[in-house]
Amino acid sequence: MGAGVTGEQSGLPRKIPAFAETALVAAAAALLTVGLQIHLGAYGAEFGYDESSHYVSGLLIHDYLAKGLPHSPIAYLRDFASAYPQVGIGHWGPLWYGVEAAWMFLFGWSRTAMLAFSAFITVAIAVILYVTARPLGRLLAIFCALALVASPIAQLGSTAVMLDSAITLMCLLAAISWLRYTQTLNARYSIAFGVLAGAALLIKGNAGCLVLVPPLFLLLDRNWSLLRRASFWAPAAIVLLIAGPWSVFSYHQVAQGFRFGWGWPYISFAVPENFRVLVMAFGPLLLLLAPLGMLPLLRPRDKSIRDLSALGFVLLAAVVIFQCVVPAAIQERYLEPALPPLILLAALGIHQIAARAAVRLVLVAAVVLVALPGIVKMEPKLRYGLVEATEQIWRYRLADNPSVLVVADGASEGAAVAEIAMLDNARPSMFAVRGTRLLGGGGYNTQEYQPRFTDLHDVLKAIDQYAIPLVLVRRERGRKEWAHIAQVDAARQLEPERWRVLYNRTEGATSVTLYEVKGNDGKKLDAGQLKQLTAPRGL
């Protein structure tokens, strides 16, 4: 697998060398990816829910390395996360943040640089899928690559700084490695699978789907003699060594983020919901063609085609089974690792029912036309209106009291923290105090949110207690918001002479205002006191 298409298998004369053709496909995938990013407004939007945490976590590792490992990583994490409380290490593994940090060393930490990183990962997946699908012919291989990039689910990954595309890449590489092992019985592929699976688990827990890959291949091949080989079992030891301690250490924190409980009630809900997600992956026609791509498993004629079918079936089944059993949540992006095998199976389906290139072209065009409405109707990336406001924070930042209280709802609170951190060239030189920590909170991701105060005077006392001189307030009319946001707006009316507007912008239902709190602007920051409030709990 991965060899060039032989003869006239593509139905088109081969005139372009394999390497040059792959480069052209990569360029086309890159242009499409960036074009979709621009179309969805990603380069003008803040980092949203979870994105802000992934971004700030990458900044943490970048800055720690850039400063030459100044002291213990735990101490540095505590200080950094006290200033920018969006670090997600613990709930998510640290590995990918190290990769992010390496990218930042090369290209910087701007929004453009990080979205280029997301685009790079999407293109890498597309190119690997193209190379894998080349035995199906040039047309179908190119279709696989570009369909993946254009899929609404992949667009969610390429327009954001998230971990799901990274998991997609790792799962695809790991599954290909295990397929190679079943083909050759060479231990190096078994070891590669173990290393990739262990590394993936150090990125995000849903890489646990890879535990299903070896047994599913074994059931398909029925080569029971593999069970007597040490190389078959080697990945288990490798994964335990690489990711075992971290998985045990972090499970409690990860489980806090589960939106459901284990058992049949979740499974019965997850199965139809995940099926709905697969329908939107690239339209219903693609999903109808995918089962036809499994026919070579029943009637194997060409071993290379049968192996492709096995790869697609095993990886798709592993991802879907895992997502239907492990009760993390139901979200489209969680099924991104299912995209490459699903698209590969659909291409195999076309390969099975159409021998002539013209017929294949018609079927590919039909799949694209059916999927087109879902591709083009993607909503632009959500903007919170915080970019200009956070720039103003740095304009009014006080050298002796560099702190700001962020009073915003949901994902916009974390987005504001990430924007402030992005502009800090001497991180961590600013304290971005989350309103959910000072004035409210409760449970992981504030799922059990409760305001800390009922008396508006107590709200003002809390702000004054920590001598916070700047307060950023974001409100959205018609939306149910955390109680402390309205409390701050009401509390400032008790002492209006102390609250000076430094910046205000209202757009539609959203207003963003930066206030200076007189009295606090003349006080010095008590960093120790503020760290007691903002430091990560449990450290």
N, C-alpha and C positions, 0 to 999 in steps of 0.2 A: 504494500500500500504506500502511496506517496510517490510512486514512480510516474513518469510521464505517460500520457495517453498514447497508446500504440496505434499505428496504422491510421485508418480512417474512423476510429471508434467514435470520435466526436461528430462525425458526419461532415466535418469541415476539414479542408486540407491543412496539415500542420506546417506552418511556415515560421513560427516564432519559437525560439529556444525556450525550454521549460523555465529556466531562471528568469528570462526577460518577461515571459508571460505572467509569471507569479508577481513580478515587480509591477507590471501593468495593472493586475488585479488589485494589488495592495494600494496602488495610487488611486484607482477608481473607488475602492472602499473608503480610503481616507477622505477623498473629495466629498463623497456622499455623507460620511459621518459628520464632517465639519459643516457641510451645508445644512444638515438637519439640526445641528447644534445652533447655528445662526438663525435658522427658521423658527426654532422654538425659543429664541431669546435667551439662551443659556449664558451668554457672555455678559449680559446686563443684569442678571438676577443673582441674588444672594444665595449662599449655601443654605439649603433647607433642612428639614427634619432628618436627623442622623448624619446628613452631609457635614453639618457644622462640626459635629463630634469627630468624624473621620479626618476632616481637614485640620482641626486643632491638634489632634493626636499626632499627625504627621509633622506639624510644626514643632511639637514638643521634642520628638526624636531628632529632627533636623538641628534644632537649637542646642540640644544637649551634645550632639557630636561636634557641631561648629565651635562650641566653647571648649572643646577638648576634654569632655567628661569631667566637669569641675568638681563634682562630689558624687556621692552614691546616687544611683538612678532613682531610688525611692524618695530620697530627700529632694532631688530636683523635680520629680513628678509632683510632689506635694506643693512645692513653691510655685511651679508653673500652673498647676491646676487651681491653686488658690487665686491666682491673678486672672486666669482664663478658664473658668470652670465648665469646660466642655470636653475634657479628655475622656475618651471611651475605652482606654486600655483596661482590661479586666472584664468588661462585658464582651468586648471583642478582643481577639488575639493581637499581639504586637507586630507580627511579621510584616503585614502589608504596610503598616505605618513606616517601617524601616525602608521599604521599597519607595514609598512616597517621599521619604526624606532624601533618598538618593536622587530622585527626580528633581527635588527642590534644589539640591546642590548644583545640578546641571542647568536648570532652567528657571530657578526662582520659585517663589511661593504665591505669585499673583493668581488671580482668578483665571486669566487666560492660560497660564502655565499648567494649572491643575486640570482645566478642561481639556487641554491638549493631551495630558496624561490619560484621562478617561477615553479620549478618542483613540489614542495609541493602543490601549487594551482592547477596545472593540475591534480595531483593524487587525490586531494580532490574532484574535479568535477567528475572524473572517478568513484570514490567510491560511491558518491551520485547517480550517474546515474545507477551504478550496483545495489545498494539497491532498487532504484525505479523500476528497470526492473525485479526484481526477480520473480514477479508473472508470467513472461513469461517462466520461467525455467532457470536452471543454465547456459546452453549453451548460450542462447540468452543474458542473463544478463552479462556474461563474455565478450561476443562479443561487447556489448554496451560499456563497460568500456575500453577495449583495442583498439577498433576502434576509440574512441574519442582521446586517447593518440596518436595514430599513424596518425591521420588525418593531412594532410599538414597544415591546418589552425591552428590546435592546436600546431603543431611543431613550428610555428611562435611565438606563445605565450610562450611556455616552454623554448625556446632558447633565450628569451629576457626578459628584465625587463620592462613590459608594463602593461597597465591597462585593456586590453581587456579580459584577463583571469579572472581578479577580477570581471568584469562586468558579465561575463559568470556565475561565481559561484553565484553571488548575484541574477541574474535573475532566475536561476534554483531554488534556495531556495525560492525566492519570489513566483514563479509560483506554486511550490509544496504547499506552505502555503495557497495560495488562493484555490487550489483544496481541501485541507483539510477543509477549511471553507465551501465550497459548499457541502462537504460530511456531515459535522457535524453541521454546523451553529453555531459553537463555536466561540465566539468573540475573543478568544485569537489568533486564526489563522488569523483572519482579522487584528488584531493589529500587528501580526508578519509580515504580508505582508506589512503593512504601514511602519513599522520600516525598513524592508529590502529595500523597494523601496526608502524611504527617504535617507537611508545611501548610496545606490547605486548612487543616484543623487549627493551625495557629493564626489563621486569618478570620475564620468564622465557623461556627458550629455546624451549619448546614452542609459543610463538606463531609459530615458523617454519612451522607448517602453513599460515599465510595466504599463503605464496608460491604455493601450489597453487590459490588461489581464482580469480585472473584466467584462467589457462589452462583450468581446468575450465569456467568460464562460457563461454569462447571456444569450446571443443569442443561445448558444448550449443547455443550460438546460431549457430555457424558464420558469424559476422559477421567475416570475415577483413579487412574494410576497417579494423577497429579497429587493426590492426597498423600502419597508416600514420598513426595519430594520435599526436601527442606526448603527449597526455593519457593514453593507454594506458600509456606507458612512464614517465610522471612518478612513479608510486609507487616504482619501483625506485630512482630517484635520491633520493627523499625518505627511504626506508628506509635506504639506504646512508649518507646524511648524518646521520640521527638515531641509528641503532643500529649502523652499520658498525664504527666504531672500538671501541665497547664489545664487540661480538661477537667481534672479532678478539682484543682484549685478554684477554677472560675465557674464551675457548674452552678453553684448556688446563685451567683450574680446573674448568670445567663438565664436561669430558670425564672428569675423575677420578671423578666421581660416576656415570658410566655403569656399569650392572651387567652389561652384555653387550658383545660386540664387533659390529662392522658385518658384514653379510652374511646369506646365506641361513639359517644355523643360527638366528639370532635371528628372522628373518622367519617361518620355519616354526613357531617356538614362539609368536611374538607373535600371529599371526592367530587361532588357536583361543582363546587366552587373552583377547584383546580381545573376541572374539565372546561369550565367557562373561560378560564385564563388561557388555556391551550387553544381554544377557538380563536381568541383575539391575537394569538401569537403571530400569525400571518394569514388569517382568514380561514373560514371553514373548509374551503377546497383543499388547502394544504393538509388539514387534519384528516380529511377523507382519503387522501392519497397515501398518508403515512402507513396505514396497515398493509397496503399493497407492497410497501418496501420490506415487509417482513416475509414475503413469499419465498425468497431464496433460503430461508431457514427451513422451509418445508420441502422445497424442491431444489436442492443445491446442484447447480450445473457448473458454475464458475466459482472457484474457491475465493477469489478476491472479492467478488460481489457478495458471496455468502458472508465473508468476514465483515464487510461493510454493514450488512444487514444486522449481524450479531452486535457490532459496536453500537449501532443506532438503537437497537432494541434494549440492550443491557443498560446503557447510560440513561435512556429515557425512563425505563422502568425504575431504575435506582432512584432517580431524582423524584419522580412522581410518588413512589411508595413512601419515601422518606417524608416528603411534604404532606402526605395524607395521614401520616402516623404521628410525627413529632409535632406537638401542639404549640408551635411558636406563634404563628399568625397566618392569615391568608392574604397574601399580597402578590401582585403580578411579578414584581422583581424577584421574588423568591424562586420563581420557576425559570429564571433566565438560564440556569445551567441545562434546562431541558430543551432550549432552543436549538443548539447545534445538532443533537441527535434527531429531533423532530424534523428539522429541515432536511437532514441527510436521508431520513426514511422516506420523506415525500419525493425527493429526487430519485431515490431508488424505485419508488412506485411508478414514476414516469418512465424510468428506464425499463421496468418490467412490461409495461403495457404498450410502449411505443418504441419500435426499433428504428424508424426513420427519423432523421434529424428534423425534417419539416414538421412532423407530427409532434415531436418533443417541443419544438419551438412554440407551436400552438398551445400546448398544454401549459408550458411555462408562462406564456402570455396570459392565459386564462387565470392561472393562480395569482399572478400579479394584479390583474384587473379586479378580481374578487377581493384581494387584500387592500387595494388602493384606498378605499374610503377610510379604513381603519388607520392607514399610514398617515394620510393627510389631515385627518380630523384631530390629531393629537393637540391637546391644549398647550399653549405656551407655558414655559416654566414660570412658576409663581414668583412674583416679586413682592417684597415686603416694604419697599420704599425707605430702606435704611442706609443705602450707600452714601448719599450726601450727608445724612444726619451723623453718621459715624465719622465722616471726615471732619465735621464741625467739632466733634468731641476732641479731636487732636488739636484743633485750632485753639480751643479754650482750656486745654489740659493745664493743670496747675503743677508746677515742679515739686512743690512741697506737699501736695495732696492729690496725687494722680489716681483718682477713683471716680467711677460713674456707676450709678444704679440703673439697671436695665429693667424697665417696667413694660413688659410686652407679653403677648399671649402665645402659647403653644410653640411652634417651630420658630417663630420670629424672635423669641428670647435667645435661643441658641444661635440664630443667624446673626443677631447683633453682636454677640460675644465673638463670633468668628470674624466678623468685619473689623472689629476693634483690634483683634490680634493680628489680622492681615496687615494693618497699617503701622504696627509697632515694629520699628527697626532695631529696637534694643530690648526685645522680649526677655523676661516679662517686666515691663516698666509701667504697667497700668493695672489697676484692679477693676475688672468688669463684674460688678456684684449683681448676681441674678436676683430678681425680685422674688422668685419662688423660694429662695433661700432666706432672705432677710424678712420678707413679709408673708410668706406662705410656704406650702410644700406638703409632703406626705406621700411616701411610697415611691417605688421605682417609676421614673418619668412622671412623677406627681400624679399617678393614677388615682390616688385617694386624696386628692388635693383638699386642703383646708386653709383658709386664711389664718394667720397667727393672731390677728387683732380684730376686735369688734369696735373699739373706740378709735375715732380718727386722730385724736390727740396722741394715742400710742403709736400710730403710724409715723407721725412727725418725730416723736421722741426716738424711734428706732433709726430714722435717717440721721438725726442729729447725734445719736449715741456713737455712730461710726464716722461722724463728720464728713458725710458724703456731699461734695460740692456740686456735682452735676447729676441730673436725673433725666434719662431718656425715656419718654413715654410714647408707646405706639398703641393706638386704639382703632377699632374697626366697628363701625355702626352695624347693628343688625346681627352681630355675632355674640354668642354667649361666651363671656370672657372670665378669666380668673378674677375673683372678688377683689384682690388687692390692687388691681389696675384701676378700678373705679374708686377705690378707697384713696389712692394717691391723688387722683384728680379732685376728689371732694376735699381731702385734707388740706391741699394747698390753698383752698378758699378760706381756710381759717386764718391763714397768715399770708394774704396775697402780696403784701409788700416785700416779702422775703423771696418770692419766686419770680425771677426775671427770665423772660423768653429769649433764648439765644438763637433758636432756629425753629421754624415751623413750616410744615408742608402738608397740605390736605389734597388728596387725589381720590376722587370717588368717595367711597365709604371709609377710607383709611386716612388717619391723621398721624403724623409723627412730629413730636415736639421735644426739643432739648431745653431744659431749664437749668439756671444757676440758682443754687440755694444760698442766699446771703447769710452770712454768719459762719457757715461751714467753709466758705471760700478762704477765710483767713486762718483756718486751723491747719495744723500739720497732721499728716497721715500717721496713724498708729498701726503700722503694718502687722505687728504681732496680734493685736486685737482683731484686725480684719481677717487674718489667716485663720483664727479660731472659728470665725463664722463661715468662711468660704472654702476652707480646705476640704479635700475629699474625705468623706466619712469612712472610717475603717483603716485609715493610714495614720 
